[in-house]
Amino acid sequence: MASQKASKLNHLQRILPEGLVVDAAWLDANGYTHPLRQKYVANSWLDMLTRGVYRRPLAGLGQVTGPETVDWRLLLASLSSLLGYDVHVGGRMALSLTGHAHYLSMSPLKTVDLYADKLPAWLARVPTDVAWRLHRTAPLFDASMLAATLPAPKFGNATTDPLLLSGRARMSVDRERWTFPVAIPERAILELLDELPGAESFEQADKIMDGLANLRPRLQQHLLEACRSVKVKRLFLFLAERHGHAWLAKLDRNRIDLGAGKRALVANGRYDKKFQITVPEFLLQKQDDY
């Protein structure tokens, strides 16, 4: 009996790496009942973070951000790698993580933009050092269009990687042992523009776009075609043209649906005839004017 119990604990240590988080449903599915979970918690083989949520304790790897907090990156690695949630970090936070928006916030409490159409209710109860800002993915992108294979360039093969086609990559948490999905800049900028004018500012979006000189036109074309928001697409092209990025010439605008009619993005702004959007006045000034 003792060897059977030891074998069960050893199995848990194999399937649940140190620092990662699972819920009661996952443990039940793997044969770890409520009484067994209580015993493991009592013996410090599991930490109970909140009701029905558990973590295998860390062995001094330095990933815990405080005595009662969980490293948010390990939490996302758990959601995507163990629990099967289709979730990624996007928008402003993704741009910051990829080095394009490091100046945006000096606050010690980060706001992490999470994009997913389904997340566990317990996520908000797990103590972390970040504030979550949740977004649904479906309203902004057509999933079937995101999954479409990129056309082959003049030389080389077509791109078929589902993760890259969705505009995402994986970022390392701990020397590449565990990773979490993050929007690549080509997607993250569209997600950020979708937050205008409410949760983000035109000044920040303009500064970020100024620094996006190395966007990949094939991927950007793919994401713009899959984007459902006329506002986002018009504003993206407007800002790209304002900053004169070289990759803009490689986009096929005829394949990007810009809708019809005018869009007033701000009150008391100025109207841009080409993209039929009303934007803050400073965006229609020449670069040399500010």
Secondary structure in CASP SS format (residue, H / E / C, confidence):
PFRMAT SS
TARGET T0000
AUTHOR 0000-0000-0000
METHOD secondary structure of the structure
MODEL  1
M C 1.00
A H 1.00
S H 1.00
Q H 1.00
K H 1.00
A H 1.00
S H 1.00
K H 1.00
L H 1.00
N H 1.00
H H 1.00
L H 1.00
Q H 1.00
R H 1.00
I H 1.00
L C 1.00
P C 1.00
E C 1.00
G C 1.00
L C 1.00
V E 1.00
V E 1.00
D E 1.00
A H 1.00
A H 1.00
W H 1.00
L H 1.00
D H 1.00
A H 1.00
N C 1.00
G C 1.00
Y C 1.00
T C 1.00
H H 1.00
P H 1.00
L H 1.00
R H 1.00
Q H 1.00
K H 1.00
Y H 1.00
V H 1.00
A H 1.00
N C 1.00
S C 1.00
W C 1.00
L C 1.00
D E 1.00
M E 1.00
L E 1.00
T E 1.00
R C 1.00
G C 1.00
V E 1.00
Y E 1.00
R E 1.00
R C 1.00
P C 1.00
L C 1.00
A C 1.00
G C 1.00
L C 1.00
G C 1.00
Q C 1.00
V C 1.00
T C 1.00
G E 1.00
P C 1.00
E C 1.00
T E 1.00
V E 1.00
D C 1.00
W H 1.00
R H 1.00
L H 1.00
L H 1.00
L H 1.00
A H 1.00
S H 1.00
L H 1.00
S H 1.00
S H 1.00
L C 1.00
L C 1.00
G C 1.00
Y C 1.00
D C 1.00
V C 1.00
H E 1.00
V E 1.00
G C 1.00
G H 1.00
R H 1.00
M H 1.00
A H 1.00
L H 1.00
S H 1.00
L H 1.00
T C 1.00
G C 1.00
H C 1.00
A C 1.00
H C 1.00
Y C 1.00
L C 1.00
S C 1.00
M C 1.00
S C 1.00
P C 1.00
L C 1.00
K E 1.00
T E 1.00
V E 1.00
D E 1.00
L E 1.00
Y E 1.00
A C 1.00
D C 1.00
K C 1.00
L C 1.00
P C 1.00
A H 1.00
W H 1.00
L H 1.00
A H 1.00
R H 1.00
V C 1.00
P C 1.00
T E 1.00
D C 1.00
V E 1.00
A E 1.00
W E 1.00
R E 1.00
L E 1.00
H E 1.00
R C 1.00
T C 1.00
A C 1.00
P C 1.00
L C 1.00
F E 1.00
D C 1.00
A H 1.00
S H 1.00
M H 1.00
L H 1.00
A C 1.00
A C 1.00
T C 1.00
L C 1.00
P C 1.00
A C 1.00
P C 1.00
K C 1.00
F C 1.00
G C 1.00
N C 1.00
A C 1.00
T C 1.00
T C 1.00
D C 1.00
P H 1.00
L H 1.00
L H 1.00
L H 1.00
S C 1.00
G C 1.00
R E 1.00
A E 1.00
R E 1.00
M E 1.00
S E 1.00
V C 1.00
D C 1.00
R C 1.00
E C 1.00
R C 1.00
W C 1.00
T E 1.00
F E 1.00
P E 1.00
V E 1.00
A E 1.00
I C 1.00
P H 1.00
E H 1.00
R H 1.00
A H 1.00
I H 1.00
L H 1.00
E H 1.00
L H 1.00
L H 1.00
D H 1.00
E C 1.00
L C 1.00
P C 1.00
G C 1.00
A C 1.00
E C 1.00
S C 1.00
F H 1.00
E H 1.00
Q H 1.00
A H 1.00
D H 1.00
K H 1.00
I H 1.00
M H 1.00
D H 1.00
G C 1.00
L C 1.00
A C 1.00
N C 1.00
L C 1.00
R C 1.00
P H 1.00
R H 1.00
L H 1.00
Q H 1.00
Q H 1.00
H H 1.00
L H 1.00
L H 1.00
E H 1.00
A H 1.00
C E 1.00
R C 1.00
S C 1.00
V H 1.00
K H 1.00
V H 1.00
K H 1.00
R H 1.00
L H 1.00
F H 1.00
L H 1.00
F H 1.00
L H 1.00
A H 1.00
E H 1.00
R H 1.00
H H 1.00
G C 1.00
H C 1.00
A H 1.00
W H 1.00
L H 1.00
A H 1.00
K H 1.00
L C 1.00
D C 1.00
R H 1.00
N H 1.00
R H 1.00
I C 1.00
D C 1.00
L C 1.00
G C 1.00
A C 1.00
G C 1.00
K C 1.00
R E 1.00
A E 1.00
L C 1.00
V C 1.00
A C 1.00
N C 1.00
G C 1.00
R E 1.00
Y E 1.00
D E 1.00
K C 1.00
K C 1.00
F C 1.00
Q C 1.00
I E 1.00
T E 1.00
V E 1.00
P C 1.00
E H 1.00
F H 1.00
L H 1.00
L H 1.00
Q C 1.00
K C 1.00
Q H 1.00
D H 1.00
D H 1.00
Y C 1.00
END
